[in-house]
């Protein structure tokens, strides 16, 4: 879990925590050099710090007020992943091996990437520091005066035989081929004495500059020793101040973590309240669903009774249809019989009418 923190004030300079995570811290057993010894009871904050005054990267971790990791990253260090959640590196200055156990592989990979990044930055910073030291330890020849641009030796001041040859040649050529412009012998001798005097002067200057160079070299060595002593003392004081500042930073981190936990608890309580309300709503919906189910069962039962009754009515209707059809058939047969009787009755009536007429005629005839 990456976190941003405020910088630590070291004297008048700033040391900046540039990356932080949480992990369980271990150190190799100094006796067996094989077993891991836990230095923290629980996961603690492990931070990368950058010292802008010395271009130094360090890994620092505190367990309460105790510094359990204070390792300066050097270019020859290597961070090794030994498992999906565990990594280690050796610190030759502290004469130990540190191990970190992370909660996830992602946190381990992120820490390893930062280690490689800051290791490369430390290498570049060391190279720049070495270049500055070389430039500081090399004396400046330009401050010696004159046109000397090379190490102070008799040859560089007086010139080599090859460098002095052109002067002699310039004076010998007129003597090899005399002309009207040739120099007199006495004038040539005066020039030689002049050059000898110049040579003696330059040799004296060379001796003085050589002595000054030796004295300057001795002073540089003394300054280097004093600088190393000052650096060791500054490193010791720097570590002590960093430990004290880290304690304060750790307290701030604990306070921030506590605030985050309180906020998380409040959010969880609100979420729990919402879940309880949702549960009550679901219970009410379940009760409504049960009532609807009971109504559905009642309606289903009534529907079944209606279906049974409907079947009975259908049976009765079928019986009535059969009886109606039978009655219609009987009525049809009765009509047919009645029609036949009417026809017979009409015939009998016609016969009786004829008989009456015949009787009436007989009566009239008699």
C-alpha positions as CSV (number, residue, x, y, z in Angstrom):
1,X,0.0,0.0,0.0
2,X,1.7,3.1,-1.2
3,X,1.5,6.3,0.9
4,X,2.6,9.9,0.6
5,X,4.4,11.4,3.6
6,X,5.8,14.8,4.5
7,X,9.6,15.2,4.1
8,X,12.0,14.9,7.1
9,X,14.0,18.0,8.0
10,X,17.7,17.1,8.6
11,X,19.6,20.1,9.8
12,X,19.0,22.6,7.1
13,X,18.5,20.1,4.4
14,X,15.6,17.9,3.4
15,X,15.4,14.1,3.3
16,X,12.4,13.0,1.3
17,X,10.4,9.8,1.7
18,X,9.7,8.9,-1.9
19,X,8.0,5.5,-1.5
20,X,6.4,3.5,1.4
21,X,4.8,0.1,1.8
22,X,4.0,-2.3,4.6
23,X,5.7,-5.7,5.1
24,X,6.9,-8.1,7.8
25,X,10.7,-7.5,8.4
26,X,13.2,-10.3,8.9
27,X,17.0,-10.5,9.4
28,X,19.3,-13.5,8.8
29,X,20.4,-15.3,11.9
30,X,24.0,-14.0,12.6
31,X,25.0,-17.3,14.1
32,X,23.7,-19.8,11.5
33,X,23.5,-17.5,8.5
34,X,20.6,-19.7,7.4
35,X,17.5,-19.1,9.5
36,X,15.3,-16.0,9.3
37,X,14.7,-14.1,12.6
38,X,11.6,-11.8,12.6
39,X,12.4,-8.3,13.8
40,X,8.7,-7.1,13.9
41,X,5.7,-8.7,15.4
42,X,3.4,-7.4,12.7
43,X,3.6,-5.7,9.4
44,X,5.4,-2.3,9.6
45,X,6.0,0.6,7.3
46,X,9.1,0.3,5.1
47,X,10.1,3.5,3.3
48,X,12.6,4.6,0.7
49,X,14.3,7.9,1.7
50,X,16.3,10.3,-0.5
51,X,19.0,12.6,0.9
52,X,19.4,15.4,-1.6
53,X,22.5,16.8,0.2
54,X,24.5,13.6,-0.5
55,X,22.5,12.0,-3.3
56,X,22.0,8.9,-1.1
57,X,19.0,6.5,-1.1
58,X,18.2,4.6,2.0
59,X,15.6,2.0,3.2
60,X,14.3,2.8,6.7
61,X,11.7,1.0,8.8
62,X,10.7,1.6,12.4
63,X,9.0,-0.7,14.9
64,X,7.8,1.8,17.5
65,X,10.8,3.9,18.3
66,X,13.3,1.2,17.2
67,X,15.0,1.3,13.8
68,X,14.9,-2.3,12.5
69,X,16.1,-1.3,9.0
70,X,18.6,1.5,8.2
71,X,20.2,0.4,4.9
72,X,21.9,2.7,2.4
73,X,21.4,1.5,-1.2
74,X,24.7,1.0,-3.1
75,X,25.3,0.1,-6.8
76,X,26.5,-3.4,-5.9
77,X,23.3,-4.4,-4.0
78,X,20.8,-6.8,-5.4
79,X,17.2,-7.4,-4.4
80,X,16.2,-11.1,-4.9
81,X,12.7,-12.5,-5.1
82,X,12.8,-15.8,-3.3
83,X,9.0,-16.5,-3.5
84,X,5.8,-14.8,-4.7
85,X,5.6,-12.7,-1.6
86,X,9.2,-12.6,-0.1
87,X,12.3,-10.8,-1.2
88,X,15.8,-10.1,0.3
89,X,19.0,-8.1,-0.1
90,X,22.4,-8.1,1.6
91,X,23.9,-5.0,3.3
92,X,27.6,-5.3,3.6
93,X,27.8,-2.2,5.8
94,X,25.4,-3.6,8.3
95,X,26.9,-7.1,7.9
96,X,23.4,-8.7,7.6
97,X,20.8,-9.8,5.1
98,X,17.3,-8.2,5.3
99,X,14.1,-10.0,4.3
100,X,10.6,-8.6,3.6
101,X,7.3,-10.6,3.6
102,X,4.6,-8.8,1.6
103,X,0.8,-9.3,1.6
104,X,0.7,-9.8,-2.2
105,X,2.9,-10.4,-5.2
106,X,2.0,-6.9,-6.5
107,X,3.5,-5.2,-3.5
108,X,6.7,-7.3,-3.8
109,X,7.1,-6.4,-7.5
110,X,6.5,-2.7,-6.8
111,X,9.2,-2.7,-4.1
112,X,11.6,-4.6,-6.3
113,X,11.1,-2.1,-9.2
114,X,11.7,0.8,-6.8
115,X,14.9,-0.9,-5.5
116,X,16.3,-1.3,-9.0
117,X,15.3,2.3,-9.9
118,X,17.0,3.8,-6.8
119,X,20.0,1.5,-7.2
120,X,20.6,2.8,-10.7
121,X,20.2,6.4,-9.4
122,X,22.7,5.6,-6.6
123,X,25.2,4.3,-9.3
124,X,24.8,7.5,-11.3
125,X,25.2,9.7,-8.2
126,X,28.4,7.8,-7.2
127,X,29.9,8.2,-10.7
128,X,29.2,12.0,-10.6
129,X,30.7,12.2,-7.1
130,X,33.8,10.4,-8.2
131,X,34.2,12.7,-11.2
132,X,33.9,15.7,-8.8
133,X,36.5,14.2,-6.4
134,X,38.9,13.6,-9.3
135,X,38.5,17.2,-10.5
136,X,39.0,18.5,-7.0
137,X,42.1,16.4,-6.3
138,X,43.7,17.4,-9.6
139,X,45.7,20.7,-9.2
140,X,44.9,23.5,-11.5
141,X,47.9,24.3,-13.7
142,X,46.3,27.5,-14.9
143,X,46.7,29.1,-11.5
144,X,50.6,28.7,-11.6
145,X,50.8,31.6,-14.2
146,X,52.5,31.7,-17.6
147,X,51.6,29.4,-20.4
148,X,52.1,26.1,-18.5
149,X,49.4,23.6,-19.4
150,X,51.2,20.3,-18.7
151,X,52.8,18.7,-15.6
152,X,55.7,20.6,-14.2
153,X,58.9,18.9,-15.4
154,X,62.2,20.3,-16.6
155,X,61.3,19.2,-20.1
156,X,58.0,21.0,-20.0
157,X,59.6,24.2,-18.8
158,X,62.9,24.2,-20.8
159,X,61.6,22.3,-23.8
160,X,62.9,19.0,-25.2
161,X,65.7,18.7,-27.6
162,X,63.3,18.6,-30.5
163,X,61.5,21.8,-29.2
164,X,64.8,23.7,-28.8
165,X,66.2,22.6,-32.2
166,X,64.3,25.2,-34.3
167,X,66.0,28.1,-32.3
168,X,69.5,26.7,-33.0
169,X,68.6,26.0,-36.6
170,X,67.5,29.6,-37.1
171,X,70.9,30.8,-35.8
172,X,72.9,28.2,-37.8
173,X,71.4,28.7,-41.2
174,X,72.9,32.2,-41.7
175,X,76.3,30.7,-40.8
176,X,76.0,27.8,-43.2
177,X,75.2,30.2,-46.0
178,X,76.5,33.7,-45.1
179,X,74.7,36.7,-46.5
180,X,74.7,40.4,-45.9
181,X,72.0,39.9,-43.2
182,X,74.1,37.3,-41.1
183,X,74.4,38.1,-37.4
184,X,77.8,38.8,-35.9
185,X,79.4,36.2,-33.7
186,X,79.3,38.4,-30.6
187,X,75.6,39.0,-30.9
188,X,75.0,35.2,-31.2
189,X,77.0,34.7,-28.0
190,X,74.9,37.3,-26.2
191,X,71.7,35.5,-27.3
192,X,73.0,32.2,-25.9
193,X,73.8,33.8,-22.5
194,X,70.3,35.3,-22.5
195,X,68.7,31.9,-23.1
196,X,70.9,30.3,-20.4
197,X,69.7,33.0,-18.0
198,X,66.1,32.3,-19.0
199,X,66.7,28.6,-18.6
200,X,68.1,29.1,-15.1
201,X,65.1,31.3,-14.1
202,X,62.7,28.7,-15.4
203,X,64.5,25.9,-13.5
204,X,64.1,27.9,-10.4
205,X,60.5,28.5,-11.0
206,X,60.1,24.8,-11.8
207,X,61.6,23.9,-8.4
208,X,59.3,26.3,-6.6
209,X,56.2,25.0,-8.4
210,X,57.2,21.4,-7.8
211,X,57.5,22.2,-4.0
212,X,54.2,24.0,-4.1
213,X,52.7,21.0,-5.9
214,X,54.0,18.6,-3.3
215,X,52.7,20.8,-0.5
216,X,49.4,21.1,-2.2
217,X,49.2,17.3,-2.7
218,X,49.9,16.8,1.0
219,X,47.2,19.3,1.9
220,X,44.8,17.5,-0.4
221,X,45.5,14.2,1.3
222,X,44.9,15.8,4.7
223,X,41.7,17.5,3.5
224,X,40.5,14.1,2.2
225,X,41.2,12.5,5.6
226,X,39.3,15.3,7.3
227,X,36.5,15.1,4.8
228,X,36.2,11.4,5.4
229,X,36.1,11.9,9.1
230,X,33.5,14.7,8.7
231,X,31.4,12.4,6.4
232,X,31.5,9.6,9.0
233,X,30.5,11.9,11.7
234,X,27.8,13.4,9.5
235,X,26.6,10.0,8.6
236,X,26.3,9.0,12.3
237,X,24.4,12.2,13.2
238,X,22.3,11.8,10.0
239,X,21.3,8.3,11.0
240,X,20.4,9.4,14.5
241,X,18.4,12.4,13.4
242,X,16.7,10.3,10.7
243,X,15.7,7.7,13.4
244,X,14.2,10.5,15.5
245,X,12.4,12.0,12.6
246,X,11.2,8.6,11.5
247,X,9.7,8.1,15.0
248,X,7.8,11.3,14.5
249,X,6.8,10.3,11.0
250,X,5.8,6.9,12.3
251,X,3.5,8.6,14.9
252,X,2.0,10.7,12.1
253,X,1.5,7.6,10.0
254,X,-0.2,5.8,12.9
255,X,-2.4,8.8,13.5
256,X,-3.3,8.9,9.7
257,X,-3.8,5.2,9.7
258,X,-6.1,5.5,12.8
259,X,-8.1,8.2,11.0
260,X,-8.4,6.0,7.9
261,X,-9.5,3.1,10.1
262,X,-12.1,5.3,11.8
263,X,-13.4,6.5,8.5
264,X,-13.5,2.9,7.2
265,X,-15.4,1.8,10.3
266,X,-17.9,4.6,9.8
267,X,-18.3,3.6,6.2
268,X,-18.8,0.0,7.2
269,X,-21.4,1.0,9.8
270,X,-23.3,3.0,7.2
271,X,-23.1,0.0,4.8
272,X,-24.3,-2.3,7.6
273,X,-27.2,0.0,8.3
274,X,-28.1,0.0,4.6
275,X,-27.8,-3.8,4.5
276,X,-30.1,-4.1,7.6
277,X,-32.7,-1.8,5.9
278,X,-32.4,-3.9,2.8
279,X,-32.9,-7.1,4.9
280,X,-36.0,-5.6,6.4
281,X,-37.3,-4.7,3.0
282,X,-36.6,-8.2,1.7
283,X,-38.3,-9.7,4.8
284,X,-41.4,-7.5,4.0
285,X,-41.2,-8.6,0.4
286,X,-41.0,-12.2,1.5
287,X,-44.1,-11.8,3.7
288,X,-45.9,-10.2,0.8
289,X,-44.8,-13.1,-1.3
290,X,-46.0,-15.6,1.2
291,X,-49.5,-13.8,1.3
292,X,-49.5,-13.9,-2.5
293,X,-48.6,-17.5,-2.4
294,X,-51.4,-18.3,0.0
295,X,-53.8,-16.4,-2.2
296,X,-52.5,-18.2,-5.1
297,X,-53.0,-21.6,-3.4
298,X,-56.5,-20.6,-2.4
299,X,-57.4,-19.5,-5.9
300,X,-55.8,-22.7,-7.2
301,X,-58.0,-24.7,-4.9
302,X,-61.1,-22.8,-5.9
303,X,-60.2,-23.2,-9.5
304,X,-59.9,-26.9,-9.0
305,X,-63.3,-27.0,-7.3
306,X,-64.8,-24.9,-10.1
307,X,-63.2,-27.3,-12.7
308,X,-64.7,-30.3,-10.8
309,X,-68.0,-28.6,-10.7
310,X,-67.7,-27.6,-14.3
311,X,-67.0,-31.3,-15.2
312,X,-70.2,-32.3,-13.2
313,X,-72.2,-29.6,-15.1
314,X,-70.7,-30.8,-18.3
315,X,-71.9,-34.3,-17.4
316,X,-75.3,-33.1,-16.5
317,X,-75.4,-31.0,-19.7
318,X,-74.5,-34.0,-21.7
319,X,-77.2,-36.0,-20.0
320,X,-79.7,-33.3,-20.6
321,X,-78.7,-33.0,-24.2
322,X,-79.2,-36.8,-24.6
323,X,-82.6,-36.6,-22.8
324,X,-83.5,-33.5,-25.0
325,X,-82.5,-35.4,-28.1
326,X,-84.5,-38.4,-27.0
327,X,-87.5,-36.2,-26.1
328,X,-87.1,-34.5,-29.5
329,X,-87.1,-37.9,-31.2
330,X,-90.2,-39.0,-29.2
331,X,-91.9,-35.7,-30.1
332,X,-91.1,-36.3,-33.7
333,X,-92.4,-39.8,-33.5
334,X,-95.5,-38.5,-31.7
335,X,-96.1,-35.9,-34.4
336,X,-95.7,-38.5,-37.1
337,X,-98.2,-40.7,-35.3
338,X,-100.5,-37.8,-34.7
339,X,-100.3,-36.8,-38.4
340,X,-101.1,-40.4,-39.3
341,X,-104.1,-40.4,-36.9
342,X,-105.3,-37.1,-38.4
343,X,-105.0,-38.5,-41.9
344,X,-107.0,-41.6,-40.8
345,X,-109.5,-39.3,-38.9
346,X,-109.9,-37.2,-42.0
347,X,-110.6,-40.3,-44.1
348,X,-113.1,-41.5,-41.5
349,X,-114.8,-38.1,-41.4
350,X,-115.0,-38.1,-45.1
351,X,-116.5,-41.5,-45.1
352,X,-119.0,-40.5,-42.4
353,X,-119.9,-37.4,-44.4
354,X,-120.6,-39.6,-47.4
355,X,-122.5,-41.9,-45.2
356,X,-124.6,-39.1,-43.9
357,X,-125.3,-37.8,-47.3
358,X,-126.3,-41.2,-48.4
359,X,-128.6,-41.6,-45.4
360,X,-130.1,-38.2,-46.1
361,X,-130.8,-39.2,-49.7
362,X,-132.3,-42.4,-48.5
363,X,-134.5,-40.5,-46.2
364,X,-135.7,-38.2,-49.0
365,X,-136.4,-41.1,-51.3
366,X,-138.5,-42.9,-48.8
